[in-house]
Amino acid sequence: MNPIRLMAKMTAKGLLIDGGGFGGSVVLVTPQDVAGAMGMGNLPVEAELVGRAKFCDDNQAQLALAGWVQTEFRRRCMRSGWKTDYCEGLATLCVFELVHPMRCSPCGGRGKVWQQEPEMSDDGELLRMADRWVDCSACKATGQSVLTVRNRAAIAKISKSRFGETWAARADDMMTTLFTYEEKVLRHLWHQFADMAA
């Protein structure tokens, strides 16, 4: 039996993940389903922490991930001869940016905004004003915005100038590592839930 179907049969409420359920409604994948699916594979421990912290709203996983990031920052600092004073704050910043991406204010996280645009005839005469969804220019249609350098420095408990000069690039490097683990988790979950509609 497919592990996803088996897990669906074991849920307490009897919700079928691989079907419309009762009445053909859309079936949502719950955090418990995601946590169960992540246990059905050979993901690295760090990737499991990223997945549980981001997709399962698991506070313990967020704390464990922050501990791992802090240890990894210390390892990188020792190897490169950098100060280790800011490792804890940088770990907090990285986990916050991973787990709580900022929503774009102008579009409310949708990636599109409702605007009126003029519709012109071939001879350049205004026909009417048409309402339509257009891509948000503030976030480039992603629905997310980034923290300012000042806010990132405040979360990491580092002065703005020191963070901007030195530690921002190092935090971005760690974020690249975390996004790599997130990509592994998403691929794994896609494979686990690929038969949902079958």
C-alpha positions as CSV (number, residue, x, y, z in Angstrom):
1,M,0.0,0.0,0.0
2,N,1.2,3.5,-0.8
3,P,2.5,5.1,2.5
4,I,0.4,8.2,1.9
5,R,-2.7,6.2,1.6
6,L,-1.8,4.2,4.7
7,M,-1.2,7.4,6.6
8,A,-4.6,8.7,5.4
9,K,-6.3,5.7,6.8
10,M,-4.6,6.2,10.2
11,T,-5.7,9.8,10.8
12,A,-8.0,10.2,13.8
13,K,-10.8,11.8,12.0
14,G,-10.8,9.5,9.0
15,L,-10.1,12.2,6.5
16,L,-9.0,10.8,3.2
17,I,-6.0,12.7,1.9
18,D,-6.1,11.1,-1.6
19,G,-9.7,11.9,-2.3
20,G,-12.3,14.7,-2.1
21,G,-13.6,13.3,1.1
22,F,-17.2,13.7,1.7
23,G,-18.9,16.0,-0.8
24,G,-16.0,16.6,-3.2
25,S,-14.4,19.4,-1.2
26,V,-10.8,20.3,-1.4
27,V,-8.7,18.3,1.1
28,L,-6.0,20.3,2.9
29,V,-2.8,18.8,3.9
30,T,-2.5,19.4,7.7
31,P,0.8,20.0,9.6
32,Q,0.4,16.5,11.0
33,D,0.3,15.1,7.5
34,V,3.5,17.0,6.6
35,A,5.3,15.8,9.7
36,G,4.3,12.2,9.0
37,A,5.4,12.5,5.3
38,M,8.8,13.9,6.4
39,G,9.4,10.8,8.5
40,M,8.9,8.6,5.4
41,G,12.3,9.2,3.8
42,N,15.9,9.8,4.3
43,L,16.0,13.6,4.8
44,P,19.0,15.0,6.6
45,V,18.2,15.9,10.2
46,E,18.7,19.6,9.4
47,A,16.2,19.4,6.6
48,E,13.6,17.8,8.9
49,L,14.1,20.6,11.3
50,V,13.6,23.1,8.6
51,G,10.4,21.3,7.4
52,R,8.9,21.0,10.9
53,A,9.8,24.6,11.8
54,K,8.4,26.1,8.6
55,F,5.5,23.9,7.6
56,C,4.3,22.2,10.8
57,D,4.3,25.3,13.2
58,D,6.5,23.3,15.5
59,N,8.1,25.6,18.2
60,Q,10.4,22.9,19.4
61,A,11.7,22.4,15.9
62,Q,12.3,26.2,15.6
63,L,14.3,26.2,18.8
64,A,16.3,23.1,17.7
65,L,16.9,24.7,14.3
66,A,18.1,27.9,15.9
67,G,20.5,25.8,18.0
68,W,21.8,24.1,14.9
69,V,22.2,27.4,13.0
70,Q,24.0,28.9,16.0
71,T,26.4,25.9,16.1
72,E,27.0,26.1,12.4
73,F,27.7,29.9,12.7
74,R,30.2,29.1,15.5
75,R,31.9,26.5,13.3
76,R,32.2,28.9,10.4
77,C,33.4,31.7,12.7
78,M,36.1,29.5,14.2
79,R,37.2,28.2,10.8
80,S,37.5,31.8,9.4
81,G,38.8,33.5,12.5
82,W,35.7,35.7,13.1
83,K,34.2,36.8,16.4
84,T,31.7,34.4,17.8
85,D,29.8,37.1,19.8
86,Y,26.9,37.4,17.4
87,C,26.1,33.8,16.6
88,E,23.0,33.6,18.8
89,G,21.4,36.7,17.3
90,L,22.3,35.7,13.8
91,A,20.7,32.3,14.4
92,T,17.5,34.0,15.6
93,L,17.5,36.2,12.5
94,C,17.9,33.3,10.1
95,V,15.2,31.2,11.7
96,F,12.8,34.2,11.8
97,E,13.4,35.0,8.1
98,L,12.9,31.4,7.1
99,V,9.8,30.7,9.2
100,H,8.1,34.1,8.9
101,P,8.7,35.6,5.5
102,M,7.4,39.1,5.4
103,R,4.2,39.8,3.4
104,C,4.3,42.7,0.9
105,S,2.1,45.5,2.3
106,P,0.8,47.0,-1.0
107,C,-0.6,43.7,-2.3
108,G,-1.2,41.9,1.1
109,G,0.9,39.0,0.0
110,R,-1.1,38.2,-3.1
111,G,1.5,39.3,-5.6
112,K,-1.1,41.2,-7.5
113,V,-3.0,44.4,-7.0
114,W,-6.4,45.6,-8.2
115,Q,-6.0,48.6,-10.5
116,Q,-7.9,50.6,-13.0
117,E,-6.3,50.8,-16.4
118,P,-7.5,52.9,-19.3
119,E,-8.6,51.0,-22.4
120,M,-8.0,53.0,-25.5
121,S,-9.4,52.6,-29.0
122,D,-7.1,52.2,-32.0
123,D,-7.2,55.9,-32.7
124,G,-6.1,56.7,-29.2
125,E,-9.5,57.7,-27.7
126,L,-10.3,56.6,-24.2
127,L,-13.0,53.9,-24.3
128,R,-13.4,53.2,-20.5
129,M,-11.5,52.4,-17.4
130,A,-11.1,48.7,-16.8
131,D,-10.6,47.1,-13.5
132,R,-8.1,44.2,-13.5
133,W,-5.4,42.4,-11.5
134,V,-1.9,43.5,-12.3
135,D,1.5,42.2,-10.9
136,C,2.6,44.1,-7.8
137,S,5.6,46.2,-8.7
138,A,6.7,46.5,-5.0
139,C,7.4,42.8,-4.6
140,K,7.8,41.8,-8.2
141,A,4.7,39.6,-7.9
142,T,6.2,37.4,-5.2
143,G,3.9,38.6,-2.4
144,Q,6.9,38.8,-0.1
145,S,9.0,41.7,1.0
146,V,12.4,41.7,2.7
147,L,13.4,43.1,6.1
148,T,15.4,46.3,6.0
149,V,19.0,46.3,7.1
150,R,18.0,48.2,10.2
151,N,15.4,45.6,11.2
152,R,17.6,42.6,10.4
153,A,20.4,44.2,12.6
154,A,17.9,44.8,15.4
155,I,16.7,41.1,15.3
156,A,20.3,39.9,15.3
157,K,21.2,42.4,18.1
158,I,24.1,44.0,16.1
159,S,24.6,47.6,15.3
160,K,23.3,48.6,11.9
161,S,26.7,49.7,10.5
162,R,28.5,46.5,11.7
163,F,25.7,44.3,10.4
164,G,25.6,46.0,7.0
165,E,29.4,46.0,6.6
166,T,30.2,42.5,7.8
167,W,27.5,40.2,9.1
168,A,24.7,40.7,6.5
169,A,26.6,38.7,3.8
170,R,27.4,36.0,6.4
171,A,23.7,35.8,7.4
172,D,22.7,35.7,3.7
173,D,25.2,32.8,3.2
174,M,23.5,30.9,6.0
175,M,20.1,31.7,4.5
176,T,21.2,30.1,1.3
177,T,22.1,26.9,3.2
178,L,18.6,26.9,4.9
179,F,16.9,27.5,1.6
180,T,18.7,24.5,0.1
181,Y,17.3,22.4,3.0
182,E,13.9,23.9,2.4
183,E,14.1,22.9,-1.3
184,K,15.0,19.3,-0.3
185,V,11.9,19.3,2.0
186,L,9.6,20.6,-0.7
187,R,10.9,18.1,-3.2
188,H,10.4,15.3,-0.7
189,L,6.9,16.5,0.2
190,W,6.0,16.7,-3.5
191,H,7.1,13.1,-4.0
192,Q,5.2,12.0,-0.8
193,F,1.9,13.8,-1.8
194,A,2.2,13.3,-5.6
195,D,-0.5,10.6,-5.6
196,M,-3.0,12.7,-3.6
197,A,-5.4,13.1,-6.5
198,A,-4.9,9.5,-7.8
